[in-house]
Amino acid sequence: MCTKTKELKSNFRTKLKVGWNVNTARNNRGVITVQGRSSGSKRLYRIIDFKRRFKTSAIVLQIVNDPRRSANIALIFTNEGLISFILATQNLKVGDQIYNMFSEPNYLTEGSSTFLKYIPIGSSVSSIELIPNYGAKYARSAGTFAKILKKTPNNKVFLKLKSNWNIIVSNDCTAVLGAVGDSKHWYKELKKAGNSRRIGFRPIVRGVAKNPVDHPHGGGEGKTSGGRPSVTPWGKITKGQPTVSKKIKKLKSYKIFR
């Protein structure tokens, strides 16, 4: 960390990191309720400013990795004299200046936040609000973005997400120009078992290697292959079972939020 950033943190004393008590995969009695998960190594939680509370502009001081999310985060210094973390977009660099809530086209730069009614059709946006002034809810993961398809006279904006779902939100909702950074996050290799343990994955044991009391596939003389269709430890089919209800298939591809 550079000395300038240390000075800013000591001067303004903004709380950027907090502790996080984790009891992953266990209930209130400490009993494991989710298979194959654990809390992993200790990690502080970085407080992200999803509402973009600064009023004018800010300068990017650092782009760092957040161990609790897939996307990289940027440390910014605002004109009001505050520092905070935001989600870093794909082409955001140290020293860039970003703006907030500006309607003029000159300020529509990548990483800046403004209302959807000011962003042109066909633009890629991220950190999209679902309800005005409630903070970003959509397109917050690494490499995700949404495209503005069209705008209606009744102040609605049609957006297409990366999952091919279309959503309709108010044009008074805010969004950030550009896709979320670190798009190659999903292609990173863990390389060893210890890395997967650190992020919260426990070893997986095959059902046929267990006892009959622990798994439906367990038991038997010698090496047996289960003798029945593949099921979970609780007897539910794992291969070929439909996971989407018929009602959802009949719906249109639009989720309308009023």
BAFI-3210 file (N, C-alpha, C; in Angstrom, 3 decimals, decimal comma, padded with zeros to 6 digits):
// residues 258
n [1|2|3|4|5|6|7|8|9|10|11|12|13|14|15|16|17|18|19|20|21|22|23|24|25|26|27|28|29|30|31|32|33|34|35|36|37|38|39|40|41|42|43|44|45|46|47|48|49|50|51|52|53|54|55|56|57|58|59|60|61|62|63|64|65|66|67|68|69|70|71|72|73|74|75|76|77|78|79|80|81|82|83|84|85|86|87|88|89|90|91|92|93|94|95|96|97|98|99|100|101|102|103|104|105|106|107|108|109|110|111|112|113|114|115|116|117|118|119|120|121|122|123|124|125|126|127|128|129|130|131|132|133|134|135|136|137|138|139|140|141|142|143|144|145|146|147|148|149|150|151|152|153|154|155|156|157|158|159|160|161|162|163|164|165|166|167|168|169|170|171|172|173|174|175|176|177|178|179|180|181|182|183|184|185|186|187|188|189|190|191|192|193|194|195|196|197|198|199|200|201|202|203|204|205|206|207|208|209|210|211|212|213|214|215|216|217|218|219|220|221|222|223|224|225|226|227|228|229|230|231|232|233|234|235|236|237|238|239|240|241|242|243|244|245|246|247|248|249|250|251|252|253|254|255|256|257|258]
n.u [000,848|000,560|002,195|000,658|-001,985|-002,071|-001,820|-004,197|-006,099|-005,488|-006,020|-008,782|-010,050|-011,929|-014,143|-013,373|-013,084|-014,471|-014,918|-015,921|-018,014|-018,229|-020,227|-020,345|-022,313|-023,317|-025,763|-027,650|-026,927|-024,438|-024,224|-023,395|-025,052|-024,984|-023,514|-020,063|-019,115|-017,371|-016,134|-013,710|-010,609|-009,858|-011,312|-011,549|-014,363|-014,925|-016,335|-018,542|-019,452|-022,346|-024,279|-023,097|-022,338|-020,945|-021,062|-020,065|-017,292|-014,606|-011,371|-009,472|-007,602|-006,501|-006,601|-007,725|-007,740|-010,617|-011,191|-013,673|-015,403|-015,974|-015,289|-012,881|-012,067|-012,157|-010,370|-011,383|-011,022|-012,912|-014,224|-015,354|-013,713|-013,623|-012,983|-013,636|-014,750|-015,485|-017,029|-014,798|-014,629|-014,114|-012,057|-011,038|-008,558|-005,755|-005,674|-007,618|-010,480|-013,715|-017,253|-020,432|-023,923|-024,203|-025,623|-024,668|-023,203|-020,413|-019,502|-020,072|-018,324|-016,429|-016,988|-018,237|-021,219|-024,667|-028,098|-030,355|-031,879|-030,266|-028,363|-027,261|-029,110|-028,210|-025,852|-023,431|-023,905|-023,415|-023,778|-026,541|-029,450|-032,391|-034,583|-035,131|-032,647|-031,952|-029,581|-027,117|-028,106|-028,119|-025,887|-023,255|-021,235|-018,017|-017,045|-019,657|-022,462|-025,047|-027,228|-028,717|-031,796|-034,185|-036,186|-039,162|-042,132|-043,378|-041,472|-039,827|-037,187|-035,767|-033,709|-031,150|-029,807|-026,721|-027,389|-029,314|-031,834|-034,440|-035,066|-037,170|-036,872|-037,169|-036,471|-035,302|-033,548|-030,138|-027,031|-023,831|-021,468|-020,064|-018,643|-018,304|-015,098|-012,277|-012,895|-011,866|-011,914|-013,363|-011,928|-009,712|-007,339|-007,310|-005,216|-004,182|-005,228|-005,260|-005,819|-008,520|-009,637|-009,147|-010,896|-013,302|-014,264|-014,860|-013,437|-014,723|-016,535|-017,230|-020,473|-020,658|-018,497|-019,132|-020,759|-023,866|-025,539|-024,851|-025,158|-027,338|-026,116|-024,209|-022,372|-022,474|-020,856|-017,486|-016,455|-019,037|-021,433|-023,507|-026,128|-028,561|-030,392|-028,519|-028,461|-028,961|-027,529|-029,913|-031,755|-032,804|-033,163|-030,318|-029,409|-030,842|-033,203|-035,736|-035,060|-036,280|-039,418|-042,594|-044,266|-042,589|-041,309|-043,356|-043,756|-043,103|-039,965|-039,568|-039,081|-041,026|-040,731|-042,339]
n.v [-001,198|002,198|005,161|007,455|006,561|005,404|007,702|009,052|007,251|007,382|010,050|010,513|008,362|006,466|003,758|000,946|-001,799|-004,634|-007,070|-010,530|-012,907|-016,290|-019,109|-021,232|-023,621|-024,823|-025,253|-023,603|-025,234|-026,094|-028,235|-029,891|-028,924|-028,495|-030,161|-030,574|-027,944|-025,247|-022,756|-021,760|-019,868|-017,087|-013,975|-010,526|-008,326|-006,161|-002,999|-002,036|000,682|000,723|002,537|004,761|007,281|009,679|013,042|014,532|014,100|011,625|010,181|007,401|005,512|002,986|-000,348|-003,281|-006,723|-008,425|-010,678|-011,763|-011,610|-012,064|-010,056|-007,416|-004,621|-001,042|001,535|004,699|008,284|010,943|014,186|015,354|014,655|012,031|008,492|005,414|002,081|000,807|-001,187|-002,283|-001,428|-002,797|-001,484|000,331|002,314|003,077|006,381|007,344|009,466|009,486|010,045|011,127|010,919|012,729|014,405|015,379|014,565|014,580|013,625|010,972|008,601|005,507|003,653|005,681|006,792|007,101|008,148|005,831|006,970|008,795|007,369|006,122|004,046|000,657|000,671|-000,813|-001,682|-001,864|-002,860|-002,274|-000,632|-001,890|-000,787|002,679|004,516|002,428|001,138|-000,799|-003,837|-005,678|-007,305|-007,480|-009,255|-010,679|-009,738|-009,441|-007,812|-005,645|-004,976|-002,107|-002,262|-000,927|002,066|003,132|005,233|005,507|005,849|003,548|001,123|-001,302|-004,020|-006,308|-009,063|-010,869|-013,482|-013,881|-013,203|-010,819|-007,704|-005,189|-001,955|001,125|004,306|006,032|004,685|004,013|003,280|001,876|002,748|000,456|-002,889|-005,150|-005,617|-007,964|-010,214|-012,697|-014,184|-016,542|-018,466|-019,070|-021,277|-023,411|-025,060|-026,537|-028,668|-027,353|-024,675|-024,710|-025,473|-023,205|-021,319|-022,334|-024,928|-028,279|-031,651|-034,026|-036,988|-040,042|-041,513|-044,311|-045,163|-045,001|-046,017|-047,927|-046,548|-043,938|-043,132|-043,606|-045,068|-046,552|-049,329|-052,945|-055,819|-055,867|-053,847|-051,966|-050,356|-048,875|-049,636|-048,447|-045,589|-042,487|-040,712|-038,195|-037,820|-037,772|-039,103|-037,929|-037,587|-037,043|-036,900|-036,043|-035,140|-032,695|-029,269|-026,844|-025,413|-026,149|-023,978|-021,725|-022,106|-021,579|-018,918|-015,592|-014,178|-012,014|-010,311|-008,427|-005,660|-003,655]
n.w [000,000|-000,870|000,493|000,361|000,375|002,916|004,490|003,844|004,877|007,585|008,110|007,544|008,656|007,806|007,995|006,448|006,423|008,050|010,672|010,236|011,228|010,692|010,209|008,358|006,652|008,916|011,529|014,200|016,284|015,727|014,028|011,012|008,152|005,437|002,789|002,036|002,363|003,989|006,299|005,485|005,208|007,423|006,610|006,103|005,740|003,092|002,943|000,559|-001,470|-002,697|-003,303|-004,283|-002,875|-003,079|-004,352|-006,522|-008,071|-008,181|-007,490|-008,541|-006,383|-005,805|-007,130|-006,011|-004,850|-003,690|-001,200|-000,623|-002,751|-006,304|-008,127|-008,724|-006,597|-006,236|-004,661|-003,827|-003,775|-002,832|-003,850|-001,653|000,369|001,351|001,587|-000,057|-000,981|-004,215|-006,826|-009,277|-012,692|-016,053|-017,595|-015,828|-014,278|-012,117|-010,960|-012,664|-013,215|-011,951|-012,251|-010,857|-011,103|-013,255|-016,063|-018,457|-021,621|-021,691|-019,310|-019,245|-018,746|-018,568|-015,623|-014,318|-012,623|-013,209|-013,913|-015,506|-017,507|-018,740|-020,077|-023,190|-025,558|-026,068|-024,689|-022,461|-019,148|-015,568|-012,081|-011,370|-010,247|-008,713|-007,449|-007,142|-005,369|-003,672|-003,913|-005,786|-007,349|-009,470|-011,843|-010,557|-010,254|-011,237|-014,480|-015,431|-017,045|-018,358|-021,126|-022,521|-023,935|-024,826|-024,317|-022,762|-023,150|-020,666|-018,688|-018,314|-018,518|-020,594|-019,994|-020,878|-019,369|-018,693|-018,430|-020,281|-019,464|-019,434|-017,926|-016,476|-015,413|-013,529|-015,084|-013,357|-011,837|-010,995|-012,702|-013,539|-015,967|-018,225|-018,046|-015,234|-013,762|-014,072|-015,752|-016,395|-014,164|-013,748|-015,051|-013,648|-012,194|-009,387|-008,647|-006,422|-003,673|-001,250|-001,819|-002,552|-000,142|001,377|000,355|001,082|000,399|001,100|001,170|-001,212|-000,960|-002,559|-002,941|-003,173|-001,770|000,836|003,935|004,290|006,066|005,747|003,117|000,280|-001,790|-000,565|000,978|000,390|-001,169|-002,052|-004,910|-005,747|-007,911|-006,927|-007,832|-008,445|-009,761|-009,804|-006,808|-004,251|-000,902|000,475|-001,026|-003,345|-006,896|-008,947|-011,572|-014,569|-013,465|-013,665|-013,090|-013,320|-012,922|-014,539|-014,711|-014,747|-017,167|-018,935|-018,661|-019,941|-021,102|-019,549|-016,540|-014,614|-012,657|-010,426]
ca.u [000,000|001,373|002,159|-000,439|-003,211|-001,994|-002,089|-005,626|-006,855|-005,284|-006,620|-010,242|-010,493|-013,129|-014,160|-013,459|-013,101|-015,062|-014,818|-017,038|-018,141|-018,766|-020,574|-020,819|-022,779|-023,721|-026,937|-027,417|-026,365|-023,106|-024,295|-023,238|-026,324|-024,681|-022,385|-018,959|-018,799|-016,789|-015,941|-012,453|-009,705|-010,443|-011,243|-012,306|-015,356|-014,736|-017,620|-018,648|-020,427|-023,216|-025,157|-022,281|-022,792|-020,278|-021,969|-019,490|-016,334|-013,662|-010,160|-009,150|-006,298|-005,995|-007,487|-007,253|-008,549|-011,484|-011,281|-015,046|-016,211|-015,225|-014,818|-011,928|-012,658|-011,318|-010,375|-011,534|-010,948|-013,916|-014,003|-015,814|-012,685|-013,879|-012,509|-014,546|-014,556|-016,528|-016,686|-013,977|-015,045|-013,105|-010,938|-010,723|-007,146|-005,355|-005,545|-008,791|-011,487|-015,076|-018,266|-021,651|-025,195|-024,130|-026,445|-023,980|-022,514|-018,968|-019,188|-020,460|-017,117|-016,508|-016,822|-019,093|-022,576|-025,708|-029,429|-030,513|-032,498|-029,223|-027,433|-027,804|-029,541|-027,129|-024,682|-023,233|-023,913|-023,317|-024,193|-027,836|-030,433|-033,710|-035,486|-034,340|-032,031|-031,773|-028,263|-026,985|-028,526|-027,855|-024,607|-022,207|-020,213|-016,907|-017,296|-021,064|-022,969|-026,375|-027,344|-029,974|-032,469|-035,066|-036,820|-040,582|-042,617|-043,821|-040,285|-039,302|-036,015|-035,610|-032,304|-030,875|-028,710|-025,827|-028,063|-030,356|-033,099|-034,722|-035,723|-037,681|-036,702|-037,457|-035,323|-034,700|-032,534|-028,787|-026,183|-022,445|-021,095|-019,013|-018,804|-017,498|-013,772|-011,792|-013,772|-011,229|-011,916|-013,969|-010,998|-008,550|-007,177|-006,926|-003,889|-003,946|-006,382|-005,237|-006,470|-009,972|-010,008|-009,085|-012,068|-014,500|-014,736|-014,336|-013,276|-015,933|-016,420|-018,255|-021,485|-020,414|-017,401|-019,627|-021,566|-025,292|-026,209|-024,425|-025,534|-028,106|-025,262|-023,181|-022,482|-022,292|-019,613|-016,561|-016,702|-020,336|-021,671|-024,717|-027,260|-029,783|-030,068|-027,750|-029,288|-028,261|-027,585|-031,285|-032,585|-033,348|-032,455|-029,350|-029,173|-032,053|-034,363|-035,953|-034,798|-037,102|-040,824|-043,305|-044,841|-041,573|-041,057|-044,445|-043,692|-042,256|-038,604|-039,484|-039,450|-041,460|-040,687|-043,067]
ca.v [000,000|003,401|006,042|008,410|005,894|005,278|009,014|009,330|006,415|007,863|011,373|010,512|007,280|005,845|002,322|000,266|-003,248|-005,079|-008,503|-011,316|-014,198|-017,239|-020,467|-021,787|-025,003|-025,351|-024,605|-022,958|-026,213|-026,469|-029,468|-029,654|-029,044|-028,411|-031,041|-030,101|-026,531|-024,828|-021,308|-021,385|-019,041|-015,838|-012,877|-009,340|-007,891|-004,796|-002,312|-001,489|001,768|000,415|003,685|005,859|008,415|010,945|013,867|015,090|013,219|010,925|009,692|006,016|005,403|001,614|-001,437|-004,397|-007,935|-008,625|-012,131|-012,201|-011,482|-012,418|-008,861|-006,541|-003,393|000,141|002,497|006,024|009,468|011,850|015,624|015,727|014,288|010,716|007,361|004,271|001,042|000,575|-002,258|-001,793|-001,839|-003,545|-000,660|001,344|002,300|003,978|007,756|007,765|010,258|009,029|011,036|010,568|011,616|013,795|014,154|015,821|013,450|014,613|012,930|009,569|007,808|004,196|003,711|006,717|006,358|008,079|007,569|005,084|007,809|009,562|006,468|005,794|002,675|-000,179|000,747|-001,863|-001,109|-002,816|-002,320|-001,670|-000,581|-002,466|000,245|003,904|004,851|001,237|000,564|-001,732|-005,216|-006,532|-007,211|-007,110|-010,295|-010,432|-009,887|-009,327|-006,527|-005,700|-004,064|-001,361|-002,617|000,159|002,879|003,333|006,567|005,520|005,887|002,216|000,756|-002,741|-004,421|-007,723|-009,509|-011,838|-014,777|-013,800|-012,739|-009,395|-007,079|-003,843|-001,130|002,541|005,045|006,793|003,850|004,332|002,197|002,254|002,460|-000,533|-004,191|-005,361|-006,084|-009,322|-011,143|-014,012|-014,797|-017,876|-019,394|-019,253|-022,628|-023,441|-025,692|-027,540|-028,866|-026,376|-023,435|-024,884|-025,485|-021,841|-020,543|-022,864|-026,208|-029,445|-032,798|-034,735|-038,448|-040,703|-042,225|-045,762|-045,454|-044,817|-047,090|-047,783|-045,579|-042,586|-042,768|-044,679|-045,881|-047,197|-050,748|-053,955|-056,582|-055,461|-052,542|-051,902|-049,050|-048,268|-050,495|-047,669|-044,271|-041,611|-039,904|-037,443|-038,533|-037,777|-039,905|-037,205|-037,885|-035,993|-036,850|-036,127|-034,565|-031,298|-028,304|-025,653|-025,791|-025,936|-022,634|-020,759|-022,291|-020,980|-017,446|-014,885|-013,974|-010,713|-010,190|-007,044|-005,166|-002,383]
ca.w [000,000|-000,977|001,673|000,204|000,815|004,370|005,067|003,683|005,808|008,944|008,266|007,512|009,535|007,265|008,266|005,160|006,629|009,313|010,909|009,695|011,893|009,722|010,635|007,101|006,526|010,215|012,087|015,489|017,210|015,276|013,239|009,577|007,421|004,001|002,508|001,216|002,539|005,251|006,350|004,853|006,009|007,904|005,651|006,478|004,754|002,606|002,795|-000,795|-001,603|-003,831|-003,578|-004,825|-002,067|-003,384|-005,143|-007,743|-008,742|-007,310|-008,148|-008,190|-005,728|-005,891|-007,560|-005,191|-004,847|-002,535|-001,012|-000,401|-003,973|-007,506|-008,826|-008,059|-006,065|-006,380|-003,561|-004,427|-002,921|-003,381|-003,670|-000,318|001,328|001,916|000,803|000,008|-001,976|-005,215|-007,751|-010,386|-014,035|-016,793|-018,050|-014,822|-013,907|-011,033|-011,427|-013,440|-012,517|-012,214|-011,896|-010,295|-011,312|-014,242|-017,246|-019,660|-022,285|-021,458|-018,073|-019,346|-018,935|-017,926|-014,181|-013,759|-012,288|-013,511|-014,084|-016,756|-018,534|-019,399|-020,755|-024,519|-025,845|-026,572|-023,818|-021,463|-017,802|-014,466|-010,768|-011,693|-009,167|-008,964|-006,951|-006,976|-004,072|-002,848|-004,154|-006,904|-007,088|-010,626|-012,551|-009,607|-010,254|-012,157|-015,907|-015,797|-017,508|-018,979|-022,266|-022,587|-025,176|-025,260|-023,279|-023,049|-022,745|-019,262|-017,824|-018,052|-019,314|-020,798|-019,909|-021,108|-018,530|-019,314|-018,362|-021,313|-018,896|-019,622|-016,786|-016,700|-014,222|-013,718|-015,608|-012,260|-011,210|-011,439|-013,189|-013,808|-017,340|-018,394|-017,398|-014,029|-014,125|-013,794|-016,473|-016,477|-012,838|-013,790|-015,694|-012,786|-011,657|-007,978|-008,714|-005,382|-002,798|-000,168|-002,245|-002,495|001,280|001,894|-000,067|001,706|-000,134|001,791|000,266|-001,627|-000,897|-003,375|-002,175|-003,176|-000,849|002,202|004,520|003,962|006,945|005,389|001,748|-000,378|-002,656|000,230|001,336|-000,649|-001,165|-003,104|-005,534|-006,413|-008,515|-006,392|-008,128|-008,597|-010,336|-008,921|-005,918|-003,215|000,381|001,001|-001,900|-004,500|-008,149|-009,296|-013,021|-015,365|-012,786|-014,044|-012,017|-013,560|-012,919|-015,804|-014,706|-015,142|-018,597|-019,696|-018,545|-020,902|-020,611|-018,875|-015,144|-014,473|-011,304|-010,362]
c.u [000,880|001,192|001,016|-001,750|-003,229|-002,317|-003,573|-006,449|-006,702|-005,950|-008,134|-010,852|-011,819|-013,058|-014,408|-013,553|-013,696|-014,860|-016,068|-017,038|-018,868|-019,028|-021,125|-021,179|-023,197|-024,925|-026,616|-026,875|-024,962|-023,058|-024,186|-024,569|-026,146|-023,424|-021,310|-018,613|-018,191|-016,572|-014,665|-011,584|-010,393|-010,235|-012,082|-013,277|-015,096|-016,092|-017,639|-019,744|-021,269|-024,149|-024,417|-022,649|-022,061|-021,069|-021,367|-018,560|-015,385|-012,495|-009,863|-007,733|-005,671|-007,052|-006,946|-008,204|-009,372|-011,656|-012,700|-015,948|-015,337|-014,618|-013,749|-012,640|-011,646|-011,478|-010,380|-011,454|-011,847|-013,528|-014,457|-014,799|-012,905|-013,282|-013,468|-014,170|-015,747|-016,091|-015,915|-014,519|-013,845|-011,870|-010,576|-009,271|-006,896|-005,110|-006,713|-009,749|-012,866|-016,061|-019,527|-022,831|-025,102|-024,944|-025,728|-023,209|-021,019|-018,572|-019,575|-019,233|-017,257|-016,171|-017,672|-020,500|-023,554|-027,041|-029,529|-031,105|-031,473|-028,261|-028,020|-028,193|-028,386|-025,879|-024,631|-023,109|-023,800|-023,748|-025,521|-028,752|-031,734|-034,801|-034,651|-033,905|-031,859|-030,403|-028,285|-027,355|-028,150|-026,463|-023,500|-021,076|-019,160|-017,306|-018,733|-021,416|-024,374|-026,407|-028,712|-030,617|-033,339|-035,617|-038,248|-041,019|-043,047|-042,654|-039,804|-038,143|-035,925|-034,118|-032,181|-029,645|-027,863|-026,426|-029,194|-031,739|-033,232|-035,462|-036,172|-037,569|-037,050|-036,227|-034,711|-033,704|-031,160|-028,066|-024,800|-022,107|-019,934|-019,307|-017,924|-016,176|-013,490|-012,682|-013,180|-011,190|-012,393|-013,049|-009,757|-008,532|-006,731|-005,587|-003,589|-005,139|-006,438|-005,918|-007,989|-010,458|-010,061|-010,301|-013,374|-015,061|-014,062|-014,215|-014,612|-015,655|-017,556|-019,229|-021,221|-019,290|-017,839|-020,372|-023,040|-026,017|-025,903|-024,895|-026,333|-027,264|-024,269|-023,424|-022,246|-020,949|-018,740|-016,887|-018,022|-020,585|-022,979|-025,954|-028,582|-029,424|-029,373|-028,673|-028,388|-028,255|-028,984|-032,268|-033,183|-032,508|-031,555|-029,120|-030,491|-033,287|-034,543|-035,757|-035,587|-038,549|-041,486|-043,901|-043,846|-041,272|-042,125|-044,415|-042,872|-040,876|-038,448|-039,908|-039,813|-041,479|-041,351|-042,581]
c.v [001,243|004,290|007,032|007,817|005,729|006,596|009,349|008,540|006,911|009,205|011,302|009,391|006,679|004,338|001,585|-001,249|-003,560|-006,575|-009,225|-012,677|-015,175|-018,580|-021,233|-023,262|-025,616|-024,578|-024,018|-023,919|-026,659|-027,731|-029,117|-029,912|-028,934|-029,219|-030,309|-028,635|-026,285|-023,325|-020,872|-020,549|-017,740|-014,724|-011,714|-008,984|-006,435|-004,153|-001,611|-000,434|001,510|001,567|004,873|007,175|009,721|011,706|014,326|014,086|012,595|010,431|008,281|005,966|004,025|000,718|-002,710|-005,581|-008,005|-010,122|-012,647|-012,000|-011,753|-011,198|-008,135|-005,278|-002,261|001,025|003,893|007,103|010,527|013,304|016,101|015,346|012,960|009,652|006,200|003,281|001,009|-000,615|-001,671|-002,316|-002,352|-002,705|000,439|001,193|003,269|005,374|008,246|008,559|009,772|010,042|010,334|011,491|012,787|013,427|014,554|014,668|013,427|013,806|011,457|008,729|006,489|004,304|004,762|006,187|007,472|007,372|006,876|005,942|008,641|008,694|006,051|004,322|001,905|-000,168|-000,445|-001,215|-002,233|-002,115|-001,564|-001,723|-001,238|-001,487|001,505|004,124|003,659|000,593|-000,497|-003,150|-006,162|-006,271|-006,715|-008,136|-010,014|-010,702|-009,720|-007,905|-006,733|-004,690|-003,403|-001,623|-001,485|000,893|003,180|004,726|006,646|005,329|004,502|001,919|-000,756|-003,062|-005,919|-008,108|-010,549|-013,235|-014,893|-013,519|-011,244|-008,866|-005,675|-003,079|000,311|003,256|005,982|005,958|004,196|003,073|002,761|001,864|001,482|-001,813|-004,265|-006,014|-007,526|-010,370|-012,544|-014,705|-016,242|-018,901|-019,638|-020,682|-022,547|-024,146|-026,697|-027,574|-027,826|-025,075|-023,553|-024,943|-024,071|-021,014|-021,202|-024,146|-027,353|-030,624|-033,502|-036,240|-039,067|-041,474|-043,706|-046,145|-045,344|-046,065|-046,882|-046,757|-044,145|-042,153|-043,913|-045,578|-046,725|-048,674|-051,680|-054,636|-056,146|-054,073|-052,603|-050,474|-048,427|-049,093|-049,762|-046,345|-043,368|-040,712|-039,153|-038,262|-038,605|-038,445|-039,192|-037,470|-036,709|-035,865|-037,028|-035,556|-033,109|-030,368|-027,012|-026,085|-025,462|-024,532|-021,591|-020,883|-021,622|-019,460|-016,862|-014,671|-012,614|-010,850|-008,731|-006,686|-003,804|-001,582]
c.w [000,000|000,255|001,595|000,705|002,327|005,055|004,990|004,681|007,241|009,175|008,409|008,345|009,082|007,497|006,956|005,304|007,994|009,441|010,442|010,368|010,983|010,396|009,434|007,230|007,857|010,743|013,465|016,548|016,811|014,451|011,754|008,867|005,912|003,735|001,703|001,348|003,905|005,205|005,658|005,777|006,411|006,875|006,154|005,364|004,390|002,356|001,441|-000,830|-002,855|-004,182|-004,183|-004,142|-002,363|-004,445|-006,467|-008,428|-007,719|-008,153|-007,635|-007,627|-005,906|-006,505|-006,914|-005,319|-003,566|-002,334|-000,838|-001,622|-005,187|-008,191|-008,020|-007,585|-006,179|-005,154|-004,160|-003,356|-003,545|-003,136|-002,304|000,761|001,995|001,014|000,990|-001,075|-002,927|-006,063|-008,931|-011,708|-014,826|-017,136|-017,061|-014,360|-012,759|-011,604|-012,248|-012,570|-012,928|-011,656|-011,416|-010,585|-012,286|-015,476|-018,533|-020,289|-021,997|-020,230|-018,114|-019,694|-018,189|-016,442|-013,519|-013,553|-012,606|-013,668|-015,437|-017,870|-019,298|-020,195|-022,098|-024,650|-026,479|-025,716|-022,862|-020,091|-016,779|-013,185|-010,904|-010,484|-009,615|-008,560|-006,736|-005,526|-003,145|-003,050|-005,250|-006,486|-008,228|-011,195|-011,627|-009,572|-011,326|-013,600|-016,346|-016,243|-018,056|-020,113|-022,243|-023,939|-025,701|-024,048|-023,704|-022,611|-021,277|-018,292|-017,393|-019,001|-019,376|-020,835|-020,150|-020,296|-019,263|-019,305|-019,382|-020,741|-019,139|-018,402|-017,181|-015,390|-014,566|-014,261|-014,569|-011,472|-011,792|-011,905|-013,464|-015,238|-017,389|-017,636|-016,157|-014,433|-013,749|-014,442|-016,578|-015,130|-012,888|-014,447|-014,842|-012,231|-010,199|-007,756|-007,595|-004,438|-001,692|-000,533|-002,188|-001,049|001,837|001,500|000,362|001,146|000,601|000,814|-000,010|-001,599|-001,706|-002,499|-002,080|-002,226|000,608|002,682|004,190|004,841|006,554|004,008|001,119|-001,270|-001,861|000,473|000,162|-000,553|-002,334|-003,641|-006,290|-006,884|-008,042|-006,618|-008,254|-009,252|-009,310|-008,113|-004,938|-001,923|000,979|000,046|-003,091|-005,741|-008,525|-010,795|-013,768|-014,713|-013,219|-012,846|-012,177|-013,639|-014,255|-015,877|-015,187|-016,635|-019,445|-019,649|-019,672|-020,294|-019,940|-017,421|-014,915|-012,999|-011,271|-009,182]
res [m|c|t|k|t|k|e|l|k|s|n|f|r|t|k|l|k|v|g|w|n|v|n|t|a|r|n|n|r|g|v|i|t|v|q|g|r|s|s|g|s|k|r|l|y|r|i|i|d|f|k|r|r|f|k|t|s|a|i|v|l|q|i|v|n|d|p|r|r|s|a|n|i|a|l|i|f|t|n|e|g|l|i|s|f|i|l|a|t|q|n|l|k|v|g|d|q|i|y|n|m|f|s|e|p|n|y|l|t|e|g|s|s|t|f|l|k|y|i|p|i|g|s|s|v|s|s|i|e|l|i|p|n|y|g|a|k|y|a|r|s|a|g|t|f|a|k|i|l|k|k|t|p|n|n|k|v|f|l|k|l|k|s|n|w|n|i|i|v|s|n|d|c|t|a|v|l|g|a|v|g|d|s|k|h|w|y|k|e|l|k|k|a|g|n|s|r|r|i|g|f|r|p|i|v|r|g|v|a|k|n|p|v|d|h|p|h|g|g|g|e|g|k|t|s|g|g|r|p|s|v|t|p|w|g|k|i|t|k|g|q|p|t|v|s|k|k|i|k|k|l|k|s|y|k|i|f|r]
***
